Amino acid sequence: SSNGKLVTNRESNTLVVTDFKDNVQTVKKVVAMMTYNGKKSSKVIELKNISAVEAKRSLDAIAKSKFDYKIETEKVSVIANKSDNSLIIIGKKQNIDYLLKYIKKVDNDGTLTKRIVEVIPLKNVEAKNVIKIIDSIIGKKKYLDPTAKPLASVDMESNAIVVMGPSDEIQYLRTLLFELDKEKAQVYVQARIIEVSDERH
């Protein structure tokens, strides 16, 4: 806040923060995240038209879907500061820039498209192969509202596709994935029938 003070002590490598309790807690979170991994960057963005709390929820969902959280350096932390309606984003610069581009566009438009996240397990096809088809379809489709564009990623452990976006887009992708997963099963069954028929003759 405008009344807050920040004093650095180089000899002891410490920071002294004086401010409202919520703001001090925010600073402590940022410092903890920055010192945990010194290679991480941070950016602060003040929002004018949308709630920082709602924006954080959206960015958290995007980050988990877009970036591989099994790799520590890929993780992104988002902190909402209610006092000035701002966001602090901490992580790899490339990942921060991706999220900043999205949230700036949303803030300028003044609307935050409600997104949902869904994990869709596959039984008959490999997720790492299916994701190429999904990415291609999403990439070719034109969206009047860029924020409505869904995101898809792979969960290798469960052989699933993780999708995030507006409910209508998720419904479309769910149907598509069901057909892609079912197709190989049908081919497999047909092949088995042919094998049995050949053996009988």
C-alpha positions as CSV (number, residue, x, y, z in Angstrom):
1,S,0.0,0.0,0.0
2,S,1.0,3.7,-0.1
3,N,1.7,3.6,3.6
4,G,3.9,0.5,3.4
5,K,7.7,0.6,3.9
6,L,10.4,-1.8,2.7
7,V,13.9,-1.7,4.1
8,T,16.8,-3.9,3.0
9,N,19.8,-4.9,5.2
10,R,22.6,-6.2,3.0
11,E,24.8,-7.3,5.8
12,S,22.2,-9.8,7.1
13,N,20.5,-10.3,3.7
14,T,17.1,-9.5,5.2
15,L,14.0,-7.4,4.4
16,V,12.0,-5.4,6.9
17,V,8.4,-4.8,5.8
18,T,6.0,-2.5,7.4
19,D,2.4,-2.5,6.1
20,F,-1.1,-3.9,6.7
21,K,-1.1,-7.6,7.7
22,D,-2.5,-8.9,4.4
23,N,0.2,-7.1,2.4
24,V,3.0,-8.3,4.7
25,Q,1.7,-11.9,4.2
26,T,1.7,-11.4,0.4
27,V,5.3,-10.2,0.5
28,K,6.3,-13.2,2.7
29,K,4.8,-15.5,0.1
30,V,6.6,-13.9,-2.8
31,V,10.0,-13.9,-1.0
32,A,9.5,-17.6,0.0
33,M,8.8,-18.6,-3.6
34,M,11.7,-16.5,-5.0
35,T,14.2,-17.8,-2.5
36,Y,13.1,-21.4,-3.0
37,N,14.3,-21.3,-6.6
38,G,16.6,-18.4,-7.3
39,K,16.1,-18.8,-11.1
40,K,12.5,-17.9,-11.0
41,S,11.2,-14.5,-12.2
42,S,8.3,-12.5,-11.0
43,K,5.9,-9.9,-12.5
44,V,3.2,-7.8,-11.0
45,I,0.1,-6.7,-12.9
46,E,-2.6,-4.4,-11.6
47,L,-6.1,-5.3,-12.9
48,K,-8.6,-2.6,-13.8
49,N,-11.7,-4.4,-14.9
50,I,-11.7,-7.9,-13.4
51,S,-11.3,-9.3,-9.9
52,A,-7.8,-10.4,-9.0
53,V,-9.2,-13.4,-7.0
54,E,-11.2,-14.6,-10.1
55,A,-8.2,-14.0,-12.3
56,K,-6.0,-16.1,-10.0
57,R,-8.4,-19.0,-10.3
58,S,-8.4,-18.8,-14.1
59,L,-4.6,-18.5,-14.3
60,D,-4.1,-21.4,-11.8
61,A,-6.2,-23.6,-14.0
62,I,-4.4,-22.5,-17.2
63,A,-1.0,-23.1,-15.7
64,K,-1.8,-26.6,-14.5
65,S,-3.2,-27.5,-17.9
66,K,-0.5,-25.8,-20.0
67,F,2.7,-26.4,-18.1
68,D,4.2,-29.7,-16.9
69,Y,4.0,-29.5,-13.1
70,K,6.0,-32.6,-12.7
71,I,9.0,-30.5,-13.6
72,E,9.8,-28.0,-10.8
73,T,11.0,-25.2,-13.1
74,E,7.8,-25.3,-15.1
75,K,5.6,-24.5,-12.0
76,V,4.0,-21.1,-11.8
77,S,2.6,-19.5,-8.6
78,V,0.0,-16.8,-8.8
79,I,-0.8,-14.6,-5.8
80,A,-3.8,-12.3,-5.7
81,N,-3.4,-9.0,-3.7
82,K,-6.9,-7.8,-2.8
83,S,-5.7,-4.5,-1.5
84,D,-4.8,-3.1,-4.9
85,N,-6.5,-5.8,-7.1
86,S,-3.2,-7.0,-8.5
87,L,-1.6,-10.3,-9.3
88,I,2.0,-11.4,-8.6
89,I,3.1,-14.2,-11.0
90,I,6.2,-16.2,-10.1
91,G,7.9,-18.8,-12.4
92,K,9.9,-19.2,-15.5
93,K,9.9,-16.0,-17.6
94,Q,8.4,-17.8,-20.7
95,N,5.5,-19.2,-18.7
96,I,4.9,-15.8,-17.0
97,D,4.8,-14.1,-20.3
98,Y,2.2,-16.6,-21.6
99,L,-0.1,-16.0,-18.7
100,L,0.4,-12.2,-18.7
101,K,-0.6,-12.0,-22.4
102,Y,-3.8,-13.9,-21.6
103,I,-4.8,-12.0,-18.5
104,K,-4.0,-8.6,-20.1
105,K,-6.3,-9.4,-22.9
106,V,-9.1,-10.5,-20.5
107,D,-8.7,-7.4,-18.4
108,N,-8.9,-5.1,-21.4
109,D,-12.1,-6.8,-22.5
110,G,-13.5,-6.6,-19.0
111,T,-14.8,-10.2,-19.0
112,L,-13.4,-13.4,-17.6
113,T,-14.7,-16.4,-19.5
114,K,-15.6,-19.1,-17.1
115,R,-13.4,-22.1,-17.7
116,I,-13.7,-25.6,-16.5
117,V,-11.0,-28.3,-16.3
118,E,-11.7,-32.0,-17.1
119,V,-9.5,-35.0,-17.1
120,I,-10.6,-37.5,-19.8
121,P,-9.0,-41.0,-19.5
122,L,-8.4,-43.0,-22.7
123,K,-8.6,-46.8,-22.7
124,N,-7.7,-47.9,-26.3
125,V,-5.3,-45.2,-27.7
126,E,-2.2,-43.5,-26.3
127,A,-2.8,-40.0,-25.0
128,K,0.6,-38.8,-26.4
129,N,-0.6,-39.6,-29.9
130,V,-4.1,-38.3,-29.5
131,I,-2.9,-34.9,-28.2
132,K,-1.4,-34.2,-31.6
133,I,-4.8,-34.5,-33.2
134,I,-6.5,-32.3,-30.5
135,D,-3.8,-29.6,-30.7
136,S,-4.1,-29.6,-34.5
137,I,-7.9,-29.2,-34.4
138,I,-7.7,-26.4,-31.7
139,G,-5.0,-24.7,-33.7
140,K,-7.0,-24.6,-37.0
141,K,-10.3,-23.5,-35.4
142,K,-10.8,-19.7,-35.3
143,Y,-12.2,-18.2,-32.2
144,L,-13.9,-14.8,-32.2
145,D,-13.0,-14.5,-28.5
146,P,-9.3,-15.7,-28.0
147,T,-10.0,-16.3,-24.4
148,A,-12.5,-19.0,-25.4
149,K,-9.8,-21.1,-27.0
150,P,-9.4,-24.3,-25.0
151,L,-6.1,-25.8,-23.8
152,A,-5.2,-29.5,-23.8
153,S,-2.3,-31.4,-22.2
154,V,-1.3,-35.0,-21.6
155,D,-1.2,-36.9,-18.3
156,M,1.1,-39.7,-19.1
157,E,0.6,-41.6,-15.8
158,S,-3.1,-42.1,-16.3
159,N,-3.0,-42.0,-20.1
160,A,-5.5,-39.1,-20.1
161,I,-6.1,-35.8,-21.8
162,V,-6.5,-32.8,-19.6
163,V,-8.7,-30.1,-21.2
164,M,-9.6,-26.7,-20.0
165,G,-11.9,-24.1,-21.5
166,P,-15.6,-23.0,-21.7
167,S,-18.1,-25.7,-21.1
168,D,-19.3,-25.9,-24.7
169,E,-15.7,-26.4,-26.0
170,I,-15.1,-29.0,-23.4
171,Q,-18.2,-30.9,-24.5
172,Y,-17.0,-30.9,-28.1
173,L,-13.6,-32.2,-27.1
174,R,-15.1,-34.8,-24.8
175,T,-17.2,-36.1,-27.7
176,L,-14.3,-36.1,-30.1
177,L,-12.0,-38.0,-27.7
178,F,-14.7,-40.5,-27.1
179,E,-14.9,-41.2,-30.8
180,L,-11.1,-41.4,-31.2
181,D,-10.8,-43.8,-28.3
182,K,-13.7,-45.9,-29.5
183,E,-12.4,-46.2,-33.1
184,K,-9.4,-48.3,-32.3
185,A,-11.4,-50.6,-30.1
186,Q,-13.8,-51.3,-33.0
187,V,-10.9,-52.0,-35.4
188,Y,-9.4,-54.4,-32.8
189,V,-12.7,-56.3,-32.4
190,Q,-13.1,-56.6,-36.2
191,A,-9.5,-57.9,-36.5
192,R,-10.2,-60.6,-33.9
193,I,-13.4,-61.7,-35.8
194,I,-11.4,-62.0,-39.0
195,E,-8.8,-64.1,-37.3
196,V,-11.4,-66.4,-35.9
197,S,-13.1,-66.7,-39.2
198,D,-9.9,-67.6,-41.0
199,E,-9.1,-70.3,-38.5
200,R,-12.4,-71.9,-39.0
201,H,-11.9,-72.2,-42.7
